[in-house]
Protein backbone atom coordinates (compact mmCIF):
# COMPACT_ATOMS: atom_id res chain seq x y z
CA UNK A 1 0.00 0.00 0.00
CA UNK A 2 2.78 2.43 0.96
CA UNK A 3 4.82 1.47 -2.10
CA UNK A 4 1.86 2.21 -4.41
CA UNK A 5 1.31 5.55 -2.71
CA UNK A 6 4.99 6.50 -3.13
CA UNK A 7 4.92 5.55 -6.80
CA UNK A 8 1.79 7.66 -7.38
CA UNK A 9 3.35 10.86 -6.08
CA UNK A 10 6.89 10.29 -7.27
CA UNK A 11 8.40 13.37 -9.01
CA UNK A 12 10.10 12.51 -12.30
CA UNK A 13 11.48 14.47 -15.20
CA UNK A 14 8.34 13.60 -17.14
CA UNK A 15 6.01 15.04 -14.49
CA UNK A 16 8.07 18.22 -14.27
CA UNK A 17 7.88 18.72 -18.05
CA UNK A 18 4.14 18.02 -18.08
CA UNK A 19 3.53 20.51 -15.28
CA UNK A 20 5.67 23.17 -16.98
CA UNK A 21 3.88 22.71 -20.30
CA UNK A 22 0.47 22.97 -18.65
CA UNK A 23 1.49 26.15 -16.83
CA UNK A 24 2.77 27.72 -20.06
CA UNK A 25 -0.47 26.83 -21.84
CA UNK A 26 -2.59 28.37 -19.10
CA UNK A 27 -0.48 31.52 -19.20
CA UNK A 28 -0.92 31.79 -22.96
CA UNK A 29 -4.68 31.37 -22.72
CA UNK A 30 -4.91 33.99 -19.99
CA UNK A 31 -3.02 36.52 -22.09
CA UNK A 32 -4.82 35.73 -25.35
CA UNK A 33 -7.92 37.85 -24.86
CA UNK A 34 -6.32 41.31 -25.16
CA UNK A 35 -4.37 40.13 -28.22
CA UNK A 36 -7.56 38.91 -29.88
CA UNK A 37 -9.33 42.16 -29.03
CA UNK A 38 -6.53 44.17 -30.63
CA UNK A 39 -6.61 41.96 -33.74
CA UNK A 40 -10.35 42.56 -34.12
CA UNK A 41 -9.84 46.31 -33.72
CA UNK A 42 -7.08 46.30 -36.35
CA UNK A 43 -9.22 44.31 -38.78
CA UNK A 44 -12.00 46.84 -38.46
CA UNK A 45 -9.83 49.65 -39.75
CA UNK A 46 -9.42 48.46 -43.35
CA UNK A 47 -7.56 50.78 -45.75
CA UNK A 48 -9.47 52.93 -48.20
CA UNK A 49 -10.36 51.30 -51.50
CA UNK A 50 -8.40 52.31 -54.59
CA UNK A 51 -9.17 52.48 -58.29
CA UNK A 52 -7.07 50.34 -60.59
CA UNK A 53 -7.19 50.45 -64.37
CA UNK A 54 -6.08 47.41 -66.34
CA UNK A 55 -6.27 46.27 -69.91
CA UNK A 56 -7.25 42.62 -69.62
CA UNK A 57 -7.34 40.43 -72.72
CA UNK A 58 -7.58 43.52 -74.88
CA UNK A 59 -10.41 45.17 -72.94
CA UNK A 60 -10.07 48.12 -70.53
CA UNK A 61 -11.21 47.33 -66.99
CA UNK A 62 -11.65 49.70 -64.06
CA UNK A 63 -11.75 48.16 -60.60
CA UNK A 64 -12.36 49.72 -57.19
CA UNK A 65 -10.71 47.33 -54.78
CA UNK A 66 -8.95 46.94 -51.48
CA UNK A 67 -5.29 47.86 -52.11
CA UNK A 68 -4.29 44.48 -50.63
CA UNK A 69 -6.09 42.59 -53.42
CA UNK A 70 -3.77 40.37 -55.43
CA UNK A 71 -3.88 40.40 -59.21
CA UNK A 72 -5.06 36.79 -59.03
CA UNK A 73 -8.06 37.68 -56.86
CA UNK A 74 -8.81 40.74 -58.99
CA UNK A 75 -9.02 38.52 -62.07
CA UNK A 76 -10.99 35.72 -60.47
CA UNK A 77 -13.23 37.49 -57.96
CA UNK A 78 -13.79 40.86 -59.63
CA UNK A 79 -13.61 40.04 -63.35
CA UNK A 80 -14.85 36.40 -63.22
CA UNK A 81 -11.83 35.21 -65.22
CA UNK A 82 -11.58 31.90 -63.41
CA UNK A 83 -9.30 30.21 -65.92
CA UNK A 84 -6.34 31.46 -63.89
CA UNK A 85 -6.10 29.05 -60.97
CA UNK A 86 -5.23 29.54 -57.32
CA UNK A 87 -2.92 26.73 -56.34
CA UNK A 88 -0.38 27.16 -53.57
CA UNK A 89 -0.93 30.94 -53.16
CA UNK A 90 2.82 31.18 -52.49
CA UNK A 91 4.29 31.48 -55.98
CA UNK A 92 5.60 27.92 -56.01
CA UNK A 93 3.27 25.98 -58.32
CA UNK A 94 2.75 28.34 -61.27
CA UNK A 95 -0.98 27.60 -61.63
CA UNK A 96 -1.70 31.34 -61.45
CA UNK A 97 0.72 32.35 -64.24
CA UNK A 98 -0.49 35.21 -66.45
CA UNK A 99 1.25 37.51 -68.90
CA UNK A 100 1.65 41.16 -67.85
CA UNK A 101 3.23 43.68 -70.21
CA UNK A 102 4.85 40.87 -72.16
CA UNK A 103 6.28 39.00 -69.18
CA UNK A 104 4.95 35.99 -67.28
CA UNK A 105 4.35 36.46 -63.57
CA UNK A 106 2.79 34.61 -60.65
CA UNK A 107 -0.38 36.62 -60.15
CA UNK A 108 -0.83 35.32 -56.59
CA UNK A 109 2.29 37.26 -55.54
CA UNK A 110 1.44 40.53 -57.29
CA UNK A 111 -0.88 43.18 -55.94
CA UNK A 112 -3.29 44.50 -58.54
CA UNK A 113 -2.29 48.09 -57.71
CA UNK A 114 1.29 47.27 -58.67
CA UNK A 115 0.14 46.79 -62.25
CA UNK A 116 -2.17 49.78 -62.57
CA UNK A 117 -2.26 50.65 -66.28
CA UNK A 118 -0.79 47.28 -67.21
CA UNK A 119 -1.71 44.97 -70.07
CA UNK A 120 -2.77 41.56 -68.75
CA UNK A 121 -3.33 38.41 -70.79
CA UNK A 122 -4.91 35.37 -69.17
CA UNK A 123 -5.65 31.94 -70.60
CA UNK A 124 -9.03 33.30 -71.77
CA UNK A 125 -7.28 35.90 -73.91
CA UNK A 126 -4.95 33.62 -75.86
CA UNK A 127 -7.55 32.26 -78.29
CA UNK A 128 -8.68 34.42 -81.20
CA UNK A 129 -12.37 34.14 -81.95
CA UNK A 130 -13.18 30.47 -82.26
CA UNK A 131 -9.57 29.45 -82.94
CA UNK A 132 -7.35 28.11 -80.21
CA UNK A 133 -3.92 29.60 -79.71
CA UNK A 134 -1.32 27.26 -81.29
CA UNK A 135 -0.03 26.36 -77.84
CA UNK A 136 -3.53 25.50 -76.63
CA UNK A 137 -4.07 23.30 -79.68
CA UNK A 138 -0.71 21.58 -79.20
CA UNK A 139 -1.54 20.80 -75.57
CA UNK A 140 -4.77 19.16 -76.73
CA UNK A 141 -3.10 17.18 -79.54
CA UNK A 142 -0.26 15.99 -77.33
CA UNK A 143 -2.59 15.22 -74.41
CA UNK A 144 -0.34 17.45 -72.30
CA UNK A 145 -2.82 17.57 -69.43
CA UNK A 146 -4.75 15.29 -67.14
CA UNK A 147 -6.82 16.96 -64.42
CA UNK A 148 -6.32 20.30 -66.20
CA UNK A 149 -5.97 22.41 -63.06
CA UNK A 150 -2.44 23.59 -63.78
CA UNK A 151 -2.94 23.73 -67.57
CA UNK A 152 -3.87 27.44 -67.92
CA UNK A 153 -0.70 28.46 -66.10
CA UNK A 154 1.35 25.90 -68.03
CA UNK A 155 0.11 27.27 -71.36
CA UNK A 156 0.65 30.93 -70.47
CA UNK A 157 4.14 30.07 -69.27
CA UNK A 158 4.86 28.00 -72.40
CA UNK A 159 3.85 30.87 -74.68
CA UNK A 160 6.33 33.12 -72.92
CA UNK A 161 9.05 30.45 -72.92
CA UNK A 162 9.09 30.63 -76.71
CA UNK A 163 8.98 34.44 -76.66
CA UNK A 164 11.89 34.57 -74.22
CA UNK A 165 13.85 32.08 -76.32
CA UNK A 166 13.26 34.09 -79.49
CA UNK A 167 14.53 37.16 -77.65
CA UNK A 168 17.74 35.29 -76.85
CA UNK A 169 17.27 35.08 -73.09
CA UNK A 170 19.49 32.40 -71.53
CA UNK A 171 18.41 30.06 -68.75
CA UNK A 172 20.22 28.11 -66.06
CA UNK A 173 20.52 25.23 -68.55
CA UNK A 174 22.16 27.39 -71.24
CA UNK A 175 25.74 26.23 -71.76
CA UNK A 176 26.96 29.36 -73.57
CA UNK A 177 25.19 32.54 -72.50
CA UNK A 178 27.13 34.58 -75.07
CA UNK A 179 25.24 32.99 -77.99
CA UNK A 180 21.61 32.29 -78.79
CA UNK A 181 20.57 29.17 -76.83
CA UNK A 182 19.32 26.13 -78.70
CA UNK A 183 15.86 25.11 -77.57
CA UNK A 184 16.74 21.65 -76.33
CA UNK A 185 14.45 19.55 -74.18
CA UNK A 186 16.67 20.46 -71.23
CA UNK A 187 16.12 24.16 -72.00
CA UNK A 188 12.36 23.68 -72.18
CA UNK A 189 12.26 21.75 -68.92
CA UNK A 190 14.38 24.35 -67.13
CA UNK A 191 12.32 27.27 -68.46
CA UNK A 192 9.09 25.51 -67.42
CA UNK A 193 10.39 24.43 -64.01
CA UNK A 194 8.30 27.03 -62.18
CA UNK A 195 5.11 25.29 -63.31
CA UNK A 196 4.25 22.13 -61.41
CA UNK A 197 2.00 19.41 -62.82
CA UNK A 198 0.89 17.11 -60.03
CA UNK A 199 -0.40 14.63 -62.63
CA UNK A 200 3.13 14.50 -64.12
CA UNK A 201 2.26 15.24 -67.75
CA UNK A 202 5.73 16.74 -68.18
CA UNK A 203 6.87 14.65 -71.16
CA UNK A 204 3.82 15.61 -73.20
CA UNK A 205 4.12 19.26 -72.14
CA UNK A 206 7.67 19.37 -73.50
CA UNK A 207 6.49 17.71 -76.73
CA UNK A 208 3.68 20.24 -77.15
CA UNK A 209 6.05 23.17 -76.70
CA UNK A 210 8.48 21.63 -79.17
CA UNK A 211 5.70 21.21 -81.75
CA UNK A 212 4.94 24.93 -81.60
CA UNK A 213 8.63 25.90 -81.56
CA UNK A 214 9.39 23.82 -84.63
CA UNK A 215 6.51 25.35 -86.55
CA UNK A 216 4.23 22.36 -86.66
CA UNK A 217 1.64 24.79 -85.34
CA UNK A 218 1.68 28.44 -86.45
Backbone bond lengths (Angstrom), bond angles and torsions (degrees), N, CA, C in turn:
res aa  C-N    CA-C-N  psi(-1)  N-CA   C-N-CA  omega(-1)  CA-C   N-CA-C  phi
1 X - - - 1.471 - - 1.517 110.32 -
2 X 1.338 116.52 -46.85 1.474 121.03 -179.65 1.514 110.54 -66.08
3 X 1.365 116.17 -39.28 1.457 119.86 -179.70 1.524 110.87 -63.08
4 X 1.352 117.28 -41.76 1.463 120.69 178.38 1.515 110.95 -63.78
5 X 1.328 116.06 -39.35 1.464 119.96 -179.92 1.521 110.83 -65.75
6 X 1.341 117.46 -40.26 1.463 120.91 178.64 1.524 111.19 -64.94
7 X 1.344 115.71 -40.18 1.460 119.37 -179.40 1.531 110.88 -65.20
8 X 1.344 116.70 -36.71 1.454 121.62 -177.54 1.523 112.05 -64.62
9 X 1.300 117.84 -36.55 1.466 120.91 -175.85 1.526 112.78 -106.94
10 X 1.306 116.60 17.34 1.459 120.41 -179.65 1.531 110.06 -70.98
11 X 1.329 118.01 132.57 1.472 122.95 179.15 1.521 108.41 -89.60
12 X 1.335 115.49 122.05 1.464 121.40 178.47 1.522 109.36 -124.40
13 X 1.301 114.43 171.60 1.473 118.97 177.07 1.523 110.95 -60.35
14 X 1.337 115.72 -36.63 1.457 120.01 179.72 1.519 111.80 -63.44
15 X 1.345 117.03 -43.88 1.466 119.69 -178.70 1.522 111.09 -67.58
16 X 1.336 116.81 -34.73 1.464 119.65 178.00 1.531 110.24 -64.79
17 X 1.340 116.73 -45.26 1.464 120.39 179.08 1.521 111.53 -62.84
18 X 1.344 116.19 -41.75 1.468 119.49 -179.98 1.522 110.63 -63.52
19 X 1.333 116.61 -42.05 1.466 120.10 -179.65 1.523 110.76 -66.13
20 X 1.340 116.90 -40.72 1.463 120.34 179.66 1.513 111.68 -65.39
21 X 1.334 117.19 -41.43 1.462 120.99 178.44 1.516 111.66 -63.46
22 X 1.324 116.34 -42.66 1.468 120.78 178.76 1.520 110.84 -62.51
23 X 1.335 116.69 -41.78 1.469 120.23 -179.70 1.525 110.81 -65.00
24 X 1.338 116.35 -40.59 1.471 119.89 179.11 1.520 111.03 -64.65
25 X 1.354 116.09 -39.73 1.463 119.92 179.29 1.517 111.38 -64.39
26 X 1.329 116.56 -42.68 1.462 120.27 178.92 1.524 111.04 -63.69
27 X 1.324 116.10 -38.93 1.458 120.01 178.75 1.517 111.10 -63.95
28 X 1.336 116.05 -40.86 1.462 120.36 179.88 1.524 111.32 -64.36
29 X 1.325 114.97 -43.40 1.470 119.22 -179.91 1.526 110.83 -63.98
30 X 1.315 116.29 -38.87 1.468 119.96 -178.54 1.517 111.41 -65.77
31 X 1.333 115.71 -33.70 1.469 119.31 -177.70 1.519 113.24 -89.55
32 X 1.340 117.47 -4.45 1.466 120.10 -171.82 1.517 113.03 -73.36
33 X 1.301 118.21 -30.98 1.464 119.99 -172.80 1.527 113.67 -61.14
34 X 1.333 120.30 -47.66 1.462 117.86 178.41 1.525 112.80 -64.20
35 X 1.328 117.59 -31.93 1.470 120.55 177.81 1.520 109.97 -65.62
36 X 1.334 116.13 -44.37 1.460 120.31 179.44 1.527 110.67 -63.79
37 X 1.329 116.21 -40.32 1.460 119.62 179.71 1.525 110.99 -62.55
38 X 1.338 116.75 -40.43 1.449 120.22 179.42 1.521 110.92 -67.08
39 X 1.351 116.11 -38.17 1.468 120.09 179.21 1.520 110.80 -63.33
40 X 1.331 116.83 -40.78 1.465 120.67 177.82 1.523 110.69 -64.40
41 X 1.332 116.32 -41.15 1.465 120.01 178.97 1.520 111.20 -64.09
42 X 1.347 116.62 -40.93 1.464 120.10 179.03 1.522 111.40 -65.29
43 X 1.344 116.37 -39.79 1.459 120.34 -179.19 1.519 111.53 -65.53
44 X 1.309 116.57 -28.68 1.460 119.58 -179.36 1.505 114.10 -73.59
45 X 1.317 117.31 -16.30 1.457 119.97 -179.07 1.523 110.18 -103.67
46 X 1.339 116.06 65.53 1.467 121.71 -178.82 1.525 109.97 -68.99
47 X 1.335 117.81 148.03 1.468 120.24 179.28 1.518 111.45 -67.26
48 X 1.317 115.75 158.61 1.459 120.73 178.28 1.527 110.52 -62.87
49 X 1.314 115.79 147.03 1.464 120.86 178.55 1.525 109.80 -73.03
50 X 1.318 115.50 152.72 1.460 121.07 -177.76 1.526 109.48 -125.06
51 X 1.305 115.74 159.07 1.458 121.49 177.92 1.528 109.10 -101.66
52 X 1.311 114.84 128.53 1.464 121.54 -179.57 1.525 108.77 -123.27
53 X 1.311 115.57 131.70 1.463 120.51 177.35 1.521 109.49 -110.77
54 X 1.321 115.04 126.66 1.464 121.87 179.79 1.521 109.61 -130.88
55 X 1.310 114.84 154.62 1.461 119.49 168.90 1.527 105.67 -109.16
56 X 1.312 116.21 108.71 1.462 121.06 -173.09 1.525 109.40 -113.16
57 X 1.316 115.06 118.92 1.466 121.57 -179.08 1.525 111.76 52.24
58 X 1.336 114.56 40.05 1.452 120.68 175.58 1.514 115.44 86.59
59 X 1.337 117.48 -1.10 1.465 120.65 -177.95 1.525 110.49 -117.68
60 X 1.328 118.35 134.42 1.469 120.27 177.31 1.526 110.53 -70.14
61 X 1.325 115.78 137.52 1.458 121.97 179.64 1.527 108.58 -133.70
62 X 1.336 115.41 133.89 1.457 121.21 176.30 1.518 108.59 -116.66
63 X 1.322 115.98 122.50 1.462 121.43 -177.02 1.522 110.08 -120.63
64 X 1.318 116.89 139.82 1.460 122.33 171.26 1.517 106.45 -111.34
65 X 1.321 116.13 108.37 1.459 120.67 -168.04 1.527 111.28 -138.19
66 X 1.306 114.82 164.77 1.455 121.80 169.92 1.531 107.58 -63.19
67 X 1.328 118.57 133.14 1.470 119.55 -177.74 1.524 113.76 -61.85
68 X 1.350 117.47 -14.17 1.458 120.59 179.24 1.523 112.46 -87.60
69 X 1.332 118.02 1.13 1.459 122.15 -178.29 1.525 110.55 -69.49
70 X 1.327 116.32 128.36 1.457 119.41 176.60 1.527 110.10 -74.62
71 X 1.315 115.33 160.15 1.463 119.42 176.03 1.522 109.99 -61.09
72 X 1.325 116.91 -36.86 1.463 120.77 178.33 1.521 111.34 -59.62
73 X 1.328 117.46 -48.03 1.465 120.48 -179.87 1.523 111.56 -69.11
74 X 1.325 117.02 -33.41 1.465 119.45 176.69 1.525 110.24 -61.85
75 X 1.330 116.38 -42.17 1.465 120.39 -179.66 1.521 111.37 -69.36
76 X 1.310 116.52 -45.45 1.461 120.06 -174.46 1.525 112.68 -78.73
77 X 1.330 116.73 -48.87 1.455 120.82 -171.57 1.528 113.87 -86.91
78 X 1.317 116.94 -29.33 1.466 119.76 -176.24 1.533 113.24 -103.01
79 X 1.328 117.29 -27.17 1.463 120.00 -178.72 1.529 112.53 -114.40
80 X 1.338 116.93 -0.25 1.476 122.47 176.97 1.520 112.59 59.14
81 X 1.333 116.90 28.81 1.467 121.28 175.58 1.532 107.24 -94.98
82 X 1.324 114.88 82.04 1.460 120.56 -170.94 1.524 113.56 -87.80
83 X 1.339 116.80 4.37 1.461 118.54 175.86 1.509 111.41 -63.38
84 X 1.333 116.87 -36.71 1.461 121.45 176.49 1.517 108.36 -72.68
85 X 1.334 116.81 123.97 1.464 120.65 -170.20 1.528 112.24 -99.68
86 X 1.320 114.35 149.21 1.462 121.46 172.37 1.515 107.60 -98.77
87 X 1.326 115.30 111.75 1.455 119.94 -178.43 1.509 111.36 -104.24
88 X 1.330 116.42 -93.16 1.467 120.07 -177.16 1.517 112.50 -83.52
89 X 1.342 117.85 -21.42 1.468 123.01 -176.62 1.527 111.72 62.34
90 X 1.334 116.84 22.05 1.459 121.68 -179.92 1.532 112.35 -132.77
91 X 1.321 116.98 8.84 1.454 120.22 178.61 1.513 114.68 75.25
92 X 1.331 117.54 19.91 1.458 119.94 -175.89 1.521 114.09 -104.62
93 X 1.343 118.18 -23.74 1.464 119.00 -172.53 1.521 113.62 -101.96
94 X 1.329 118.53 -23.25 1.458 121.21 177.37 1.518 115.56 81.96
95 X 1.337 117.82 1.57 1.470 119.85 -178.75 1.527 112.03 -63.22
96 X 1.332 117.09 -23.42 1.463 121.33 -175.96 1.528 112.64 -96.51
97 X 1.331 118.12 14.59 1.466 121.03 -175.71 1.521 111.69 -62.54
98 X 1.325 116.10 129.57 1.467 123.08 171.90 1.526 107.55 -133.74
99 X 1.315 115.30 171.98 1.462 120.83 -179.35 1.521 108.37 -109.48
100 X 1.324 116.90 122.29 1.462 122.24 -178.98 1.525 108.73 -124.20
101 X 1.317 115.53 119.62 1.469 121.49 -179.62 1.527 111.63 50.92
102 X 1.335 115.35 41.74 1.451 120.31 175.70 1.508 115.84 80.11
103 X 1.328 118.13 11.70 1.460 121.40 177.66 1.523 109.51 -131.99
104 X 1.308 116.65 144.15 1.471 120.30 178.50 1.531 109.67 -84.18
105 X 1.307 115.89 138.03 1.465 121.09 179.39 1.522 109.54 -139.75
106 X 1.319 115.40 161.01 1.467 121.32 171.03 1.525 107.03 -86.79
107 X 1.317 116.45 109.00 1.462 119.77 -174.04 1.518 112.83 -70.12
108 X 1.343 117.87 -16.13 1.468 119.28 178.59 1.527 111.31 -73.86
109 X 1.333 117.55 -18.63 1.458 121.23 -178.46 1.528 112.70 -100.64
110 X 1.312 117.47 -2.56 1.463 121.30 -176.31 1.516 110.39 -109.85
111 X 1.311 117.13 130.36 1.461 120.35 172.34 1.525 108.87 -75.47
112 X 1.318 115.87 142.74 1.459 119.34 -179.73 1.527 111.24 -60.20
113 X 1.346 117.08 -36.37 1.467 119.54 -178.25 1.527 112.03 -65.66
114 X 1.320 117.32 -23.01 1.457 120.79 178.30 1.519 111.58 -66.39
115 X 1.328 116.42 -22.51 1.462 120.88 -175.37 1.523 111.62 -115.81
116 X 1.323 115.92 26.47 1.467 120.79 175.94 1.530 108.91 -55.10
117 X 1.330 116.20 127.70 1.460 120.98 -177.63 1.515 113.98 84.69
118 X 1.329 116.88 0.57 1.458 120.48 -176.43 1.513 113.64 -81.67
119 X 1.334 114.40 162.70 1.463 123.04 178.49 1.524 107.92 -104.46
120 X 1.318 116.55 114.49 1.466 122.10 -174.34 1.521 110.28 -112.94
121 X 1.328 115.66 131.78 1.466 120.62 173.98 1.520 108.39 -120.13
122 X 1.319 115.79 125.30 1.463 121.74 176.67 1.526 108.61 -108.13
123 X 1.314 116.14 179.18 1.460 119.98 -179.97 1.532 111.16 -58.46
124 X 1.335 116.72 -31.26 1.472 120.15 179.75 1.525 112.17 -68.20
125 X 1.329 117.00 -21.59 1.460 120.28 -176.01 1.513 115.00 -96.06
126 X 1.329 117.75 0.40 1.465 119.69 -178.20 1.526 112.27 -78.54
127 X 1.324 116.81 -38.14 1.465 120.17 -179.71 1.526 110.11 -70.20
128 X 1.304 115.79 154.28 1.469 121.59 178.15 1.519 108.42 -121.07
129 X 1.346 115.02 109.05 1.451 119.07 -176.48 1.520 109.96 64.37
130 X 1.327 115.79 -126.53 1.460 119.42 178.53 1.509 113.59 -93.98
131 X 1.347 117.16 4.64 1.467 120.84 -176.69 1.521 110.90 -100.16
132 X 1.322 115.21 130.40 1.446 119.70 176.18 1.531 110.50 -67.96
133 X 1.333 115.09 151.00 1.454 119.42 169.99 1.532 107.34 -63.06
134 X 1.338 118.57 146.56 1.469 119.73 179.35 1.522 113.96 -50.92
135 X 1.327 117.11 -36.62 1.464 119.10 179.70 1.525 110.63 -69.55
136 X 1.316 117.58 -38.58 1.460 120.21 176.96 1.530 110.31 -61.90
137 X 1.339 115.65 -44.56 1.462 119.69 -179.56 1.526 111.40 -64.70
138 X 1.317 117.02 -38.45 1.469 120.76 179.22 1.519 110.99 -65.51
139 X 1.327 117.05 -39.40 1.467 120.17 177.77 1.529 110.29 -62.28
140 X 1.326 117.15 -38.00 1.461 120.33 178.52 1.529 109.98 -68.15
141 X 1.340 116.83 -48.40 1.464 120.48 -177.41 1.525 112.64 -63.25
142 X 1.311 116.44 -36.89 1.464 120.80 -177.88 1.531 112.12 -89.13
143 X 1.313 117.02 1.25 1.468 121.07 -177.76 1.531 109.71 52.76
144 X 1.331 114.71 46.93 1.467 120.83 -175.47 1.523 111.29 -87.02
145 X 1.304 116.57 39.77 1.463 121.77 179.54 1.519 108.31 -161.12
146 X 1.320 115.25 156.72 1.456 120.03 173.11 1.527 109.01 -128.14
147 X 1.336 117.53 -81.38 1.469 117.93 179.32 1.524 110.61 -72.09
148 X 1.336 117.89 -26.06 1.458 121.60 176.44 1.510 115.76 87.29
149 X 1.344 117.53 -5.26 1.466 118.39 -174.88 1.524 111.94 -65.43
150 X 1.308 117.38 -41.70 1.468 119.98 -178.01 1.519 112.47 -85.04
151 X 1.336 118.02 -9.37 1.468 122.05 -169.48 1.525 114.10 -59.93
152 X 1.338 121.04 -42.73 1.467 118.75 178.33 1.528 112.90 -57.19
153 X 1.321 116.19 -44.27 1.459 119.53 177.89 1.513 111.98 -67.23
154 X 1.339 117.02 -38.13 1.462 120.87 177.79 1.532 110.37 -60.73
155 X 1.322 116.58 -44.42 1.466 120.32 -176.90 1.523 111.01 -68.61
156 X 1.323 117.43 -45.15 1.472 119.33 178.16 1.525 110.60 -60.02
157 X 1.320 116.39 -40.98 1.458 120.55 178.79 1.524 110.56 -66.39
158 X 1.334 117.34 -41.92 1.464 121.48 -179.14 1.527 111.66 -63.05
159 X 1.320 116.55 -39.48 1.472 120.07 177.40 1.523 110.38 -58.93
160 X 1.321 116.12 -42.61 1.457 120.23 -178.44 1.523 111.91 -77.13
161 X 1.325 118.53 -25.77 1.464 120.67 174.41 1.523 109.69 -58.47
162 X 1.327 116.59 -45.61 1.464 119.58 179.84 1.520 111.38 -68.45
163 X 1.327 117.33 -36.90 1.470 120.29 177.85 1.530 110.60 -65.51
164 X 1.318 116.54 -41.89 1.462 120.57 179.30 1.524 110.94 -66.54
165 X 1.338 115.94 -37.59 1.467 119.21 178.68 1.522 110.61 -67.06
166 X 1.333 116.76 -42.71 1.470 119.69 178.23 1.517 111.13 -61.23
167 X 1.333 116.76 -32.61 1.461 120.89 179.80 1.533 112.25 -78.15
168 X 1.336 116.29 -4.90 1.455 119.84 177.56 1.512 115.32 85.29
169 X 1.326 117.19 15.12 1.472 119.70 -179.92 1.526 109.64 -70.38
170 X 1.323 117.92 129.99 1.468 119.94 175.18 1.523 110.69 -80.60
171 X 1.324 115.30 167.78 1.466 121.26 173.77 1.518 108.03 -129.42
172 X 1.316 116.01 -179.22 1.467 120.38 178.59 1.525 110.96 -62.34
173 X 1.351 116.39 -26.72 1.471 120.25 -178.21 1.522 112.76 -86.40
174 X 1.333 118.17 -4.95 1.463 121.26 -178.12 1.525 110.13 -73.06
175 X 1.338 115.89 122.22 1.463 119.83 -177.34 1.522 111.90 -73.20
176 X 1.331 117.12 -40.42 1.463 121.39 -177.91 1.520 108.70 -123.62
177 X 1.313 117.65 101.74 1.462 121.09 -176.51 1.519 112.25 -75.64
178 X 1.325 117.66 -7.82 1.468 121.17 -179.85 1.520 111.98 -83.53
179 X 1.327 118.17 -11.90 1.463 121.57 -179.70 1.523 109.66 -125.21
180 X 1.320 115.76 166.96 1.460 120.35 -179.61 1.524 109.32 -65.68
181 X 1.327 118.51 125.95 1.470 120.44 -177.07 1.517 112.17 -72.29
182 X 1.316 116.15 140.51 1.461 120.89 172.68 1.524 108.27 -76.19
183 X 1.325 115.24 141.35 1.471 118.50 -176.99 1.527 109.34 -86.26
184 X 1.303 115.29 74.98 1.469 121.21 177.33 1.528 109.59 -78.46
185 X 1.325 115.05 169.24 1.465 118.64 175.72 1.524 110.59 -61.28
186 X 1.329 116.62 -35.94 1.465 119.96 178.29 1.525 110.71 -63.62
187 X 1.340 116.86 -38.99 1.467 120.89 177.29 1.526 110.35 -63.29
188 X 1.320 116.16 -45.63 1.467 120.06 -179.07 1.525 110.24 -61.97
189 X 1.318 116.56 -45.97 1.470 119.64 -179.22 1.525 111.22 -62.22
190 X 1.325 116.71 -42.14 1.466 119.76 179.73 1.526 110.87 -64.82
191 X 1.326 116.70 -44.33 1.467 120.89 -177.31 1.529 112.01 -69.71
192 X 1.323 116.92 -22.34 1.465 121.36 178.22 1.524 112.09 -99.61
193 X 1.309 118.19 7.85 1.466 120.76 -172.47 1.524 113.58 -67.43
194 X 1.313 118.04 -16.96 1.458 120.38 177.83 1.509 113.70 -81.81
195 X 1.339 116.90 -1.71 1.464 121.48 179.36 1.520 109.24 -113.63
196 X 1.321 115.94 114.45 1.455 121.35 -176.89 1.527 110.71 -95.34
197 X 1.333 115.45 134.19 1.469 121.40 173.19 1.519 107.44 -114.18
198 X 1.309 117.06 108.35 1.463 120.10 -177.62 1.521 112.21 -70.86
199 X 1.337 117.02 -16.89 1.469 120.84 175.54 1.526 111.21 -86.16
200 X 1.328 117.05 -7.93 1.473 123.06 176.57 1.523 113.05 63.59
201 X 1.333 116.08 50.09 1.465 120.82 175.35 1.527 111.50 -91.04
202 X 1.325 116.64 26.83 1.461 121.36 -170.55 1.527 113.80 -59.58
203 X 1.325 117.46 -43.34 1.467 119.75 -177.79 1.523 111.23 -60.05
204 X 1.312 117.19 -42.20 1.463 120.53 -179.47 1.528 111.68 -73.59
205 X 1.335 116.84 -29.97 1.468 120.16 175.84 1.523 109.84 -64.40
206 X 1.319 116.65 -45.02 1.472 120.48 177.97 1.529 109.85 -61.18
207 X 1.325 117.31 -42.58 1.467 121.00 180.00 1.526 111.43 -63.04
208 X 1.325 116.76 -40.24 1.469 120.27 179.44 1.521 111.02 -64.21
209 X 1.322 116.24 -43.45 1.469 119.99 179.49 1.528 109.80 -64.59
210 X 1.334 117.22 -39.14 1.451 119.95 179.92 1.527 110.49 -65.73
211 X 1.329 117.45 -38.79 1.468 120.52 177.97 1.526 110.88 -55.57
212 X 1.330 115.73 -47.02 1.462 120.21 -178.74 1.534 110.10 -68.09
213 X 1.323 116.33 -42.26 1.465 120.50 -178.53 1.522 111.92 -62.75
214 X 1.319 117.04 -36.88 1.456 120.70 -177.90 1.523 112.93 -86.82
215 X 1.325 116.63 4.82 1.447 120.27 173.03 1.502 115.64 83.83
216 X 1.352 116.77 11.55 1.449 117.90 176.23 1.525 110.28 -67.88
217 X 1.351 114.66 -22.20 1.459 119.74 174.90 1.519 107.42 -130.86
218 X 1.303 117.66 124.52 1.471 122.01 -178.83 1.500 110.25 -124.37
